[in-house]
């Protein structure tokens, strides 16, 4: 029989109390947790694909796990665009997007809508580029646009809380507004854009209405930025119901550089001047499509990842210093499925490393940089 004296009991009790006083080991901070610290939501684009296909789809369990770990908001990469939803003037196909929205709702995500009108003929469905608008073209074109926006807004209601109502209306080479079949029928691009926003406000009065574009902070984007500022000023002058500017944020290191931080420091003043003018007009900001194009960095993984992370951290620190900035969305979480692999491949053939997870779905320094920036940003002012 073992005897336990009073001193041992007291010592054991003290040790137990001390252990209870120690904070429990905290779970690693996620992107959505870091964003939530300052009243923001982090999210990502995702896709539809059938079960078993290796894709950035909710039907891919490995990718779905990343979405559930890091995201509070989702947006369809392609499945809500006209080419996907509107195979003809008199028919919609909601099968894929319905499945995406249903999965998001079941799993507690919020949904953004992208996009109600992509103002670029290159990305119109073929039937819309060749549409005969008849004897009353303005009325016919407005009817097509109204039907599209009303149908989507009524189908999804409050399941979609924010819409990119208009996407990429400004020509980056000239700063002028792009023309399309709808703008020619309706007497000008401004008429189409105003009509789209007013129709969206009536159809989805609860929703945040966003003008979305890819004007960026790198050299060579000056005309694009000027054109976007001019458009935003005209929206205000005409009373067009636009709530926020969607800053796509496909930022890029295009020329060889050994210090991404130095480059970011040089770009910062002009970029802040642009953002200051936007928020001075009363617009909120949304980062809608974040990733990093790394063509100017070496192929070697370590220095490339460091450059991407440094450039992204500097950019996000600037963006997150604005309390007007709300949601932050990446255009995909993994290099494995990034649009950069097909649309902007590196000249050396190396896989672009512009997403927070690599092709094996492993976290990279970029993810850490994003978490740090989100955790240290200003508090969002709604």
Secondary structure, 3 states (H helix, E strand, C coil): CCCCCHHHHHHHHHHHHHHHHCCCCCCCCCHHHHHHCCCCCEEEEEECCCCCCCCCECCCHHHHHHHHHHCCEEEECCCCCHHHHCCECCECCCHHHHHHHHHHHHCCCEEEEEEEEECCHHHCCHHHHCCCCCCCHHHHHHHHHHHHHHHHHHHHHHHEEEEEEEECCECCCCCCECCCHHHHHHCCHHHHHHHHHHHHHHHCCCCEEEEEECCCCCCCCHHHHHHHHHHHHHHHHHCCCCCEEEECCEEECCCCCCCHHHHHHHHHHHHHHHHHHHHHCCCEEEEEEEEEECCCCCCCHHHHHHHHHHHHHHHHHHHCCCCCEEEEEECCCEHHHCCHHHHCCCCCCCCCCCCCECCCCCECHHHHHHHHHHHCCCCCCC
